[in-house]
């Protein structure tokens, strides 16, 4: 479950790949893997992004009024 089909350039020098369990993030080159994100950590990252979006929306709404 690894290989080129599971690798993707995300932008800004960041690459993602999947080893069958963890998502790996690499910088500047797809072989420079520096961060492994386990499923539980990915779930935490998703919660963080959702919370961040809510806070930014609230801040935007507050600035409009």
PDB file of N, CA, C and O in Angstrom:
ATOM      1  N   UNK A   1       0.817  -1.201   0.000  1.00  0.00           N
ATOM      2  CA  UNK A   1       0.000   0.000   0.000  1.00  0.00           C
ATOM      3  C   UNK A   1       0.857   1.260   0.000  1.00  0.00           C
ATOM      4  O   UNK A   1       0.401   2.321   0.426  1.00  0.00           O
ATOM      5  N   UNK A   2       2.063   1.155  -0.462  1.00  0.00           N
ATOM      6  CA  UNK A   2       2.910   2.324  -0.618  1.00  0.00           C
ATOM      7  C   UNK A   2       3.290   2.460  -2.071  1.00  0.00           C
ATOM      8  O   UNK A   2       2.955   1.602  -2.887  1.00  0.00           O
ATOM      9  N   UNK A   3       3.971   3.508  -2.394  1.00  0.00           N
ATOM     10  CA  UNK A   3       4.410   3.713  -3.759  1.00  0.00           C
ATOM     11  C   UNK A   3       3.932   5.038  -4.302  1.00  0.00           C
ATOM     12  O   UNK A   3       3.301   5.817  -3.589  1.00  0.00           O
ATOM     13  N   UNK A   4       4.228   5.296  -5.558  1.00  0.00           N
ATOM     14  CA  UNK A   4       3.907   6.588  -6.155  1.00  0.00           C
ATOM     15  C   UNK A   4       2.427   6.941  -6.135  1.00  0.00           C
ATOM     16  O   UNK A   4       2.078   8.121  -6.093  1.00  0.00           O
ATOM     17  N   UNK A   5       1.544   5.935  -6.164  1.00  0.00           N
ATOM     18  CA  UNK A   5       0.106   6.231  -6.130  1.00  0.00           C
ATOM     19  C   UNK A   5      -0.313   6.850  -4.804  1.00  0.00           C
ATOM     20  O   UNK A   5      -1.365   7.483  -4.716  1.00  0.00           O
ATOM     21  N   UNK A   6       0.503   6.669  -3.777  1.00  0.00           N
ATOM     22  CA  UNK A   6       0.174   7.187  -2.450  1.00  0.00           C
ATOM     23  C   UNK A   6       1.055   8.362  -2.071  1.00  0.00           C
ATOM     24  O   UNK A   6       1.125   8.716  -0.894  1.00  0.00           O
ATOM     25  N   UNK A   7       1.724   8.974  -3.024  1.00  0.00           N
ATOM     26  CA  UNK A   7       2.534  10.155  -2.797  1.00  0.00           C
ATOM     27  C   UNK A   7       1.914  11.326  -3.552  1.00  0.00           C
ATOM     28  O   UNK A   7       1.401  11.177  -4.661  1.00  0.00           O
ATOM     29  N   UNK A   8       1.977  12.502  -2.913  1.00  0.00           N
ATOM     30  CA  UNK A   8       1.406  13.677  -3.558  1.00  0.00           C
ATOM     31  C   UNK A   8       2.129  14.929  -3.091  1.00  0.00           C
ATOM     32  O   UNK A   8       2.459  15.073  -1.914  1.00  0.00           O
ATOM     33  N   UNK A   9       2.368  15.822  -4.026  1.00  0.00           N
ATOM     34  CA  UNK A   9       2.912  17.140  -3.712  1.00  0.00           C
ATOM     35  C   UNK A   9       1.759  18.007  -3.227  1.00  0.00           C
ATOM     36  O   UNK A   9       0.751  18.140  -3.922  1.00  0.00           O
ATOM     37  N   UNK A  10       1.896  18.602  -2.038  1.00  0.00           N
ATOM     38  CA  UNK A  10       0.833  19.422  -1.475  1.00  0.00           C
ATOM     39  C   UNK A  10       0.997  20.901  -1.797  1.00  0.00           C
ATOM     40  O   UNK A  10       0.034  21.667  -1.759  1.00  0.00           O
ATOM     41  N   UNK A  11       2.220  21.292  -2.113  1.00  0.00           N
ATOM     42  CA  UNK A  11       2.508  22.693  -2.380  1.00  0.00           C
ATOM     43  C   UNK A  11       3.492  23.236  -1.354  1.00  0.00           C
ATOM     44  O   UNK A  11       3.674  22.655  -0.285  1.00  0.00           O
ATOM     45  N   UNK A  12       4.129  24.363  -1.693  1.00  0.00           N
ATOM     46  CA  UNK A  12       5.056  25.049  -0.793  1.00  0.00           C
ATOM     47  C   UNK A  12       6.177  24.130  -0.298  1.00  0.00           C
ATOM     48  O   UNK A  12       6.616  24.250   0.846  1.00  0.00           O
ATOM     49  N   UNK A  13       6.635  23.224  -1.147  1.00  0.00           N
ATOM     50  CA  UNK A  13       7.741  22.335  -0.798  1.00  0.00           C
ATOM     51  C   UNK A  13       7.368  21.175   0.101  1.00  0.00           C
ATOM     52  O   UNK A  13       8.252  20.521   0.654  1.00  0.00           O
ATOM     53  N   UNK A  14       6.068  20.900   0.262  1.00  0.00           N
ATOM     54  CA  UNK A  14       5.610  19.831   1.156  1.00  0.00           C
ATOM     55  C   UNK A  14       5.037  18.676   0.326  1.00  0.00           C
ATOM     56  O   UNK A  14       4.239  18.877  -0.590  1.00  0.00           O
ATOM     57  N   UNK A  15       5.471  17.463   0.679  1.00  0.00           N
ATOM     58  CA  UNK A  15       4.998  16.240   0.031  1.00  0.00           C
ATOM     59  C   UNK A  15       4.339  15.352   1.076  1.00  0.00           C
ATOM     60  O   UNK A  15       4.748  15.359   2.237  1.00  0.00           O
ATOM     61  N   UNK A  16       3.330  14.589   0.683  1.00  0.00           N
ATOM     62  CA  UNK A  16       2.671  13.638   1.575  1.00  0.00           C
ATOM     63  C   UNK A  16       2.745  12.253   0.947  1.00  0.00           C
ATOM     64  O   UNK A  16       2.667  12.104  -0.272  1.00  0.00           O
ATOM     65  N   UNK A  17       2.896  11.241   1.803  1.00  0.00           N
ATOM     66  CA  UNK A  17       2.844   9.854   1.346  1.00  0.00           C
ATOM     67  C   UNK A  17       2.210   9.019   2.456  1.00  0.00           C
ATOM     68  O   UNK A  17       2.057   9.480   3.587  1.00  0.00           O
ATOM     69  N   UNK A  18       1.848   7.794   2.117  1.00  0.00           N
ATOM     70  CA  UNK A  18       1.155   6.903   3.045  1.00  0.00           C
ATOM     71  C   UNK A  18       1.839   5.552   3.029  1.00  0.00           C
ATOM     72  O   UNK A  18       2.092   4.995   1.961  1.00  0.00           O
ATOM     73  N   UNK A  19       2.143   5.014   4.219  1.00  0.00           N
ATOM     74  CA  UNK A  19       2.848   3.737   4.301  1.00  0.00           C
ATOM     75  C   UNK A  19       1.936   2.581   4.692  1.00  0.00           C
ATOM     76  O   UNK A  19       2.409   1.496   5.028  1.00  0.00           O
ATOM     77  N   UNK A  20       0.636   2.816   4.647  1.00  0.00           N
ATOM     78  CA  UNK A  20      -0.310   1.792   5.057  1.00  0.00           C
ATOM     79  C   UNK A  20      -0.831   2.011   6.468  1.00  0.00           C
ATOM     80  O   UNK A  20      -1.829   1.405   6.860  1.00  0.00           O
ATOM     81  N   UNK A  21      -0.168   2.870   7.237  1.00  0.00           N
ATOM     82  CA  UNK A  21      -0.606   3.178   8.596  1.00  0.00           C
ATOM     83  C   UNK A  21      -0.491   4.671   8.878  1.00  0.00           C
ATOM     84  O   UNK A  21      -1.437   5.288   9.367  1.00  0.00           O
ATOM     85  N   UNK A  22       0.663   5.250   8.571  1.00  0.00           N
ATOM     86  CA  UNK A  22       0.929   6.645   8.888  1.00  0.00           C
ATOM     87  C   UNK A  22       0.973   7.481   7.610  1.00  0.00           C
ATOM     88  O   UNK A  22       1.332   6.990   6.540  1.00  0.00           O
ATOM     89  N   UNK A  23       0.608   8.728   7.744  1.00  0.00           N
ATOM     90  CA  UNK A  23       0.844   9.699   6.685  1.00  0.00           C
ATOM     91  C   UNK A  23       2.191  10.343   6.992  1.00  0.00           C
ATOM     92  O   UNK A  23       2.427  10.825   8.100  1.00  0.00           O
ATOM     93  N   UNK A  24       3.064  10.343   5.997  1.00  0.00           N
ATOM     94  CA  UNK A  24       4.375  10.958   6.140  1.00  0.00           C
ATOM     95  C   UNK A  24       4.382  12.297   5.420  1.00  0.00           C
ATOM     96  O   UNK A  24       3.860  12.425   4.313  1.00  0.00           O
ATOM     97  N   UNK A  25       4.986  13.301   6.070  1.00  0.00           N
ATOM     98  CA  UNK A  25       5.187  14.593   5.432  1.00  0.00           C
ATOM     99  C   UNK A  25       6.674  14.771   5.177  1.00  0.00           C
ATOM    100  O   UNK A  25       7.503  14.506   6.047  1.00  0.00           O
ATOM    101  N   UNK A  26       6.996  15.218   3.987  1.00  0.00           N
ATOM    102  CA  UNK A  26       8.381  15.464   3.595  1.00  0.00           C
ATOM    103  C   UNK A  26       8.498  16.916   3.149  1.00  0.00           C
ATOM    104  O   UNK A  26       7.518  17.528   2.726  1.00  0.00           O
ATOM    105  N   UNK A  27       9.706  17.456   3.248  1.00  0.00           N
ATOM    106  CA  UNK A  27       9.933  18.829   2.811  1.00  0.00           C
ATOM    107  C   UNK A  27      11.059  18.887   1.788  1.00  0.00           C
ATOM    108  O   UNK A  27      12.056  18.171   1.889  1.00  0.00           O
ATOM    109  N   UNK A  28      10.875  19.748   0.813  1.00  0.00           N
ATOM    110  CA  UNK A  28      11.841  20.053  -0.237  1.00  0.00           C
ATOM    111  C   UNK A  28      12.110  18.912  -1.210  1.00  0.00           C
ATOM    112  O   UNK A  28      12.560  19.167  -2.327  1.00  0.00           O
ATOM    113  N   UNK A  29      11.853  17.678  -0.832  1.00  0.00           N
ATOM    114  CA  UNK A  29      12.047  16.527  -1.715  1.00  0.00           C
ATOM    115  C   UNK A  29      11.225  15.376  -1.147  1.00  0.00           C
ATOM    116  O   UNK A  29      11.157  15.210   0.071  1.00  0.00           O
ATOM    117  N   UNK A  30      10.603  14.585  -2.006  1.00  0.00           N
ATOM    118  CA  UNK A  30       9.695  13.536  -1.532  1.00  0.00           C
ATOM    119  C   UNK A  30      10.382  12.475  -0.677  1.00  0.00           C
ATOM    120  O   UNK A  30       9.700  11.756   0.053  1.00  0.00           O
ATOM    121  N   UNK A  31      11.704  12.351  -0.741  1.00  0.00           N
ATOM    122  CA  UNK A  31      12.411  11.372   0.095  1.00  0.00           C
ATOM    123  C   UNK A  31      12.847  11.938   1.436  1.00  0.00           C
ATOM    124  O   UNK A  31      13.341  11.192   2.281  1.00  0.00           O
ATOM    125  N   UNK A  32      12.681  13.226   1.653  1.00  0.00           N
ATOM    126  CA  UNK A  32      13.095  13.875   2.897  1.00  0.00           C
ATOM    127  C   UNK A  32      11.948  13.826   3.909  1.00  0.00           C
ATOM    128  O   UNK A  32      11.426  14.866   4.311  1.00  0.00           O
ATOM    129  N   UNK A  33      11.562  12.624   4.313  1.00  0.00           N
ATOM    130  CA  UNK A  33      10.424  12.427   5.210  1.00  0.00           C
ATOM    131  C   UNK A  33      10.824  12.797   6.638  1.00  0.00           C
ATOM    132  O   UNK A  33      11.752  12.220   7.206  1.00  0.00           O
ATOM    133  N   UNK A  34      10.113  13.760   7.200  1.00  0.00           N
ATOM    134  CA  UNK A  34      10.489  14.270   8.516  1.00  0.00           C
ATOM    135  C   UNK A  34       9.405  14.119   9.575  1.00  0.00           C
ATOM    136  O   UNK A  34       9.698  14.208  10.767  1.00  0.00           O
ATOM    137  N   UNK A  35       8.171  13.895   9.169  1.00  0.00           N
ATOM    138  CA  UNK A  35       7.069  13.783  10.128  1.00  0.00           C
ATOM    139  C   UNK A  35       6.195  12.600   9.742  1.00  0.00           C
ATOM    140  O   UNK A  35       5.785  12.466   8.588  1.00  0.00           O
ATOM    141  N   UNK A  36       5.910  11.735  10.729  1.00  0.00           N
ATOM    142  CA  UNK A  36       4.979  10.629  10.526  1.00  0.00           C
ATOM    143  C   UNK A  36       3.741  10.901  11.372  1.00  0.00           C
ATOM    144  O   UNK A  36       3.848  11.085  12.585  1.00  0.00           O
ATOM    145  N   UNK A  37       2.575  10.927  10.747  1.00  0.00           N
ATOM    146  CA  UNK A  37       1.335  11.231  11.451  1.00  0.00           C
ATOM    147  C   UNK A  37       0.506   9.957  11.569  1.00  0.00           C
ATOM    148  O   UNK A  37      -0.008   9.438  10.578  1.00  0.00           O
ATOM    149  N   UNK A  38       0.386   9.465  12.794  1.00  0.00           N
ATOM    150  CA  UNK A  38      -0.442   8.287  13.056  1.00  0.00           C
ATOM    151  C   UNK A  38      -1.911   8.687  12.977  1.00  0.00           C
ATOM    152  O   UNK A  38      -2.231   9.872  13.067  1.00  0.00           O
ATOM    153  N   UNK A  39      -2.809   7.718  12.811  1.00  0.00           N
ATOM    154  CA  UNK A  39      -4.236   8.051  12.681  1.00  0.00           C
ATOM    155  C   UNK A  39      -4.783   8.924  13.821  1.00  0.00           C
ATOM    156  O   UNK A  39      -5.569   9.839  13.575  1.00  0.00           O
ATOM    157  N   UNK A  40      -4.377   8.648  15.047  1.00  0.00           N
ATOM    158  CA  UNK A  40      -4.872   9.442  16.177  1.00  0.00           C
ATOM    159  C   UNK A  40      -4.379  10.883  16.102  1.00  0.00           C
ATOM    160  O   UNK A  40      -5.111  11.815  16.436  1.00  0.00           O
ATOM    161  N   UNK A  41      -3.146  11.059  15.667  1.00  0.00           N
ATOM    162  CA  UNK A  41      -2.580  12.403  15.539  1.00  0.00           C
ATOM    163  C   UNK A  41      -3.255  13.140  14.386  1.00  0.00           C
ATOM    164  O   UNK A  41      -3.513  14.339  14.481  1.00  0.00           O
ATOM    165  N   UNK A  42      -3.540  12.426  13.300  1.00  0.00           N
ATOM    166  CA  UNK A  42      -4.246  13.038  12.185  1.00  0.00           C
ATOM    167  C   UNK A  42      -5.634  13.505  12.632  1.00  0.00           C
ATOM    168  O   UNK A  42      -6.079  14.587  12.249  1.00  0.00           O
ATOM    169  N   UNK A  43      -6.307  12.701  13.430  1.00  0.00           N
ATOM    170  CA  UNK A  43      -7.630  13.091  13.944  1.00  0.00           C
ATOM    171  C   UNK A  43      -7.510  14.358  14.789  1.00  0.00           C
ATOM    172  O   UNK A  43      -8.369  15.237  14.718  1.00  0.00           O
ATOM    173  N   UNK A  44      -6.463  14.450  15.575  1.00  0.00           N
ATOM    174  CA  UNK A  44      -6.233  15.662  16.368  1.00  0.00           C
ATOM    175  C   UNK A  44      -5.974  16.858  15.463  1.00  0.00           C
ATOM    176  O   UNK A  44      -6.451  17.959  15.737  1.00  0.00           O
ATOM    177  N   UNK A  45      -5.224  16.650  14.389  1.00  0.00           N
ATOM    178  CA  UNK A  45      -4.961  17.727  13.438  1.00  0.00           C
ATOM    179  C   UNK A  45      -6.255  18.182  12.771  1.00  0.00           C
ATOM    180  O   UNK A  45      -6.461  19.380  12.575  1.00  0.00           O
ATOM    181  N   UNK A  46      -7.118  17.250  12.424  1.00  0.00           N
ATOM    182  CA  UNK A  46      -8.411  17.612  11.830  1.00  0.00           C
ATOM    183  C   UNK A  46      -9.248  18.442  12.805  1.00  0.00           C
ATOM    184  O   UNK A  46      -9.882  19.421  12.411  1.00  0.00           O
ATOM    185  N   UNK A  47      -9.247  18.044  14.079  1.00  0.00           N
ATOM    186  CA  UNK A  47      -9.994  18.816  15.083  1.00  0.00           C
ATOM    187  C   UNK A  47      -9.418  20.220  15.230  1.00  0.00           C
ATOM    188  O   UNK A  47     -10.160  21.194  15.358  1.00  0.00           O
ATOM    189  N   UNK A  48      -8.095  20.317  15.210  1.00  0.00           N
ATOM    190  CA  UNK A  48      -7.431  21.620  15.307  1.00  0.00           C
ATOM    191  C   UNK A  48      -7.852  22.510  14.138  1.00  0.00           C
ATOM    192  O   UNK A  48      -8.196  23.674  14.341  1.00  0.00           O
ATOM    193  N   UNK A  49      -7.828  21.975  12.919  1.00  0.00           N
ATOM    194  CA  UNK A  49      -8.192  22.756  11.735  1.00  0.00           C
ATOM    195  C   UNK A  49      -9.651  23.194  11.821  1.00  0.00           C
ATOM    196  O   UNK A  49      -9.970  24.335  11.487  1.00  0.00           O
ATOM    197  N   UNK A  50     -10.537  22.310  12.261  1.00  0.00           N
ATOM    198  CA  UNK A  50     -11.957  22.668  12.395  1.00  0.00           C
ATOM    199  C   UNK A  50     -12.133  23.795  13.405  1.00  0.00           C
ATOM    200  O   UNK A  50     -12.882  24.741  13.162  1.00  0.00           O
ATOM    201  N   UNK A  51     -11.449  23.694  14.529  1.00  0.00           N
ATOM    202  CA  UNK A  51     -11.527  24.739  15.556  1.00  0.00           C
ATOM    203  C   UNK A  51     -10.954  26.047  15.038  1.00  0.00           C
ATOM    204  O   UNK A  51     -11.519  27.117  15.265  1.00  0.00           O
ATOM    205  N   UNK A  52      -9.829  25.956  14.341  1.00  0.00           N
ATOM    206  CA  UNK A  52      -9.204  27.146  13.784  1.00  0.00           C
ATOM    207  C   UNK A  52     -10.140  27.832  12.794  1.00  0.00           C
ATOM    208  O   UNK A  52     -10.275  29.055  12.818  1.00  0.00           O
ATOM    209  N   UNK A  53     -10.784  27.061  11.928  1.00  0.00           N
ATOM    210  CA  UNK A  53     -11.725  27.642  10.967  1.00  0.00           C
ATOM    211  C   UNK A  53     -12.862  28.362  11.682  1.00  0.00           C
ATOM    212  O   UNK A  53     -13.259  29.455  11.277  1.00  0.00           O
ATOM    213  N   UNK A  54     -13.390  27.751  12.751  1.00  0.00           N
ATOM    214  CA  UNK A  54     -14.471  28.384  13.512  1.00  0.00           C
ATOM    215  C   UNK A  54     -14.007  29.693  14.125  1.00  0.00           C
ATOM    216  O   UNK A  54     -14.709  30.701  14.037  1.00  0.00           O
ATOM    217  N   UNK A  55     -12.829  29.692  14.746  1.00  0.00           N
ATOM    218  CA  UNK A  55     -12.311  30.909  15.385  1.00  0.00           C
ATOM    219  C   UNK A  55     -12.068  32.004  14.358  1.00  0.00           C
ATOM    220  O   UNK A  55     -12.390  33.168  14.599  1.00  0.00           O
ATOM    221  N   UNK A  56     -11.499  31.636  13.212  1.00  0.00           N
ATOM    222  CA  UNK A  56     -11.246  32.634  12.181  1.00  0.00           C
ATOM    223  C   UNK A  56     -12.545  33.201  11.630  1.00  0.00           C
ATOM    224  O   UNK A  56     -12.629  34.394  11.338  1.00  0.00           O
ATOM    225  N   UNK A  57     -13.564  32.345  11.488  1.00  0.00           N
ATOM    226  CA  UNK A  57     -14.858  32.823  11.025  1.00  0.00           C
ATOM    227  C   UNK A  57     -15.461  33.780  12.044  1.00  0.00           C
ATOM    228  O   UNK A  57     -15.986  34.831  11.678  1.00  0.00           O
ATOM    229  N   UNK A  58     -15.386  33.415  13.336  1.00  0.00           N
ATOM    230  CA  UNK A  58     -15.900  34.292  14.394  1.00  0.00           C
ATOM    231  C   UNK A  58     -15.165  35.623  14.408  1.00  0.00           C
ATOM    232  O   UNK A  58     -15.789  36.674  14.555  1.00  0.00           O
ATOM    233  N   UNK A  59     -13.845  35.589  14.257  1.00  0.00           N
ATOM    234  CA  UNK A  59     -13.063  36.816  14.224  1.00  0.00           C
ATOM    235  C   UNK A  59     -13.451  37.669  13.030  1.00  0.00           C
ATOM    236  O   UNK A  59     -13.540  38.892  13.135  1.00  0.00           O
ATOM    237  N   UNK A  60     -13.683  37.016  11.884  1.00  0.00           N
ATOM    238  CA  UNK A  60     -14.113  37.740  10.691  1.00  0.00           C
ATOM    239  C   UNK A  60     -15.478  38.372  10.870  1.00  0.00           C
ATOM    240  O   UNK A  60     -15.701  39.515  10.468  1.00  0.00           O
ATOM    241  N   UNK A  61     -16.399  37.620  11.478  1.00  0.00           N
ATOM    242  CA  UNK A  61     -17.744  38.136  11.740  1.00  0.00           C
ATOM    243  C   UNK A  61     -17.690  39.319  12.707  1.00  0.00           C
ATOM    244  O   UNK A  61     -18.413  40.300  12.537  1.00  0.00           O
ATOM    245  N   UNK A  62     -16.821  39.218  13.733  1.00  0.00           N
ATOM    246  CA  UNK A  62     -16.689  40.291  14.716  1.00  0.00           C
ATOM    247  C   UNK A  62     -16.109  41.541  14.087  1.00  0.00           C
ATOM    248  O   UNK A  62     -16.476  42.649  14.476  1.00  0.00           O
ATOM    249  N   UNK A  63     -15.222  41.392  13.133  1.00  0.00           N
ATOM    250  CA  UNK A  63     -14.597  42.540  12.480  1.00  0.00           C
ATOM    251  C   UNK A  63     -15.556  43.227  11.512  1.00  0.00           C
ATOM    252  O   UNK A  63     -15.372  44.400  11.188  1.00  0.00           O
ATOM    253  N   UNK A  64     -16.580  42.506  11.049  1.00  0.00           N
ATOM    254  CA  UNK A  64     -17.536  43.104  10.118  1.00  0.00           C
ATOM    255  C   UNK A  64     -18.556  43.962  10.842  1.00  0.00           C
ATOM    256  O   UNK A  64     -19.128  44.866  10.233  1.00  0.00           O
ATOM    257  N   UNK A  65     -18.805  43.710  12.119  1.00  0.00           N
ATOM    258  CA  UNK A  65     -19.852  44.416  12.857  1.00  0.00           C
ATOM    259  C   UNK A  65     -19.418  45.587  13.583  1.00  0.00           C
ATOM    260  O   UNK A  65     -20.229  46.246  14.233  1.00  0.00           O
TER     261      UNK A  65
END
